Amino acid sequence: MAQGLRVGVLGATGAVGTEILGILAQRSLPIADLRLLASPRSVGQTLTFAGTPLPVQAVSAETLQGLDLILASAGASVSRQWLPIAVQAGAIAIDNSSAYRMEANVPLVVPEVNSQDLKEHQGIIANPNCTTILMTVALWPLHQVRPIRRIIAATYQSASGAGAKAMQELKDQALDILKGNPPRIAAFPYPLAFNLFPHNSPLNDQGYCQEEMKMINETRKIFHTPDLRLSATCVRVPVLRAHSEALNVEFFEPFPLAEARNLLQQAAGVAFVEDWERNYFPMPLEATGKDPVFVGRLRQDLSEPNALELWLCGDQIRKGAALNAVQIAESLIAQGLI
């Protein structure tokens, strides 16, 4: 540890991978050696870390050897293929994909919420879905004081959730439409510019999409509350990056607004933003590129005395993915687990 960790970033050329590199350069994670890993088609590319150009290598059993830590953001199939090999070679893997999130022996961790679960890891630690991370950071301070009975969530999810190509597609579509041309479609099934549509992940027999079920199942696991009542409606909106969420949160008893506001103002990872005179609350433009989850417009639900409503925005690529993964690594170090 005195000389630093040997760290690999798998999926280094993607939107989350490049964000991880930027965050690692900004924070104090001790790194002795950094290895950038991706698919063979990315070999030959060079990325810059803290002013130093580093080559991108193809992921293989050989390039995974000798690592202490691997931060993976290359998709579920890649994680299933390579992370067990990395762990067998001695690394701890923090995975940003959905591959291992719901496995019983894999901790699903948001450091502000359940960092103690890291002690149970068996080599792989899962990073939750972006919308789950943002919601749990905002709600955990309240849940600790008065347990939550039910959550109704509506998300407003940016193009960044589908990667760098989707973000570029949104820009291109906006230009197409403004020029009077039909928008080109590739990353999404429908035009996103000047439009919105329910999240395009697969639907189950009950009419809930995969993204909505992730929020439900992951929050229950993170909160260690398997019977938590939660329903979500996830929507893609024409925003480049930073997701937003409208949450209706029901408790088992009334939650005084002043107490809830005070808790959120002091909560780790939360920036509380409210100016009722100006009707000014969190916005994705102002959350973009920032670390905290921006929370505001906290109010009493007029239809239910035990419920509060709030609004949040958070950068999907940072706290919703890359930053949370790096914070998990920092928490492993703080707890002496690596």
Secondary structure, 3 states (H helix, E strand, C coil): CCCCEEEEEECCCCHHHHHHHHHHHHCCCCEEEEEEEECHHHCCCEEEECCEEEEEEECCCCCCCCCCEEEECCCHHHHHHHHHHHHHCCCEEEECCCCCCCCCCCCECCHHHHHHHHHHCCCEEECCCHHHHHHHHHHHHHHHHCCEEEEEEEEEECHHHHCHHHHHHHHHHHHHHHCCCCCCCCCCCCCCCCCCEECCCCECCCCCEHHHHHHHHHHHHHHCCCCCEEEEEEEECCCCCCEEEEEEEEECCCCCHHHHHHHHHHCCCEEECCECCCCECCCHHHHCCCCCEEEEEEEECCCCCCEEEEEEEECCCHHHHHHHHHHHHHHHHHCCCC
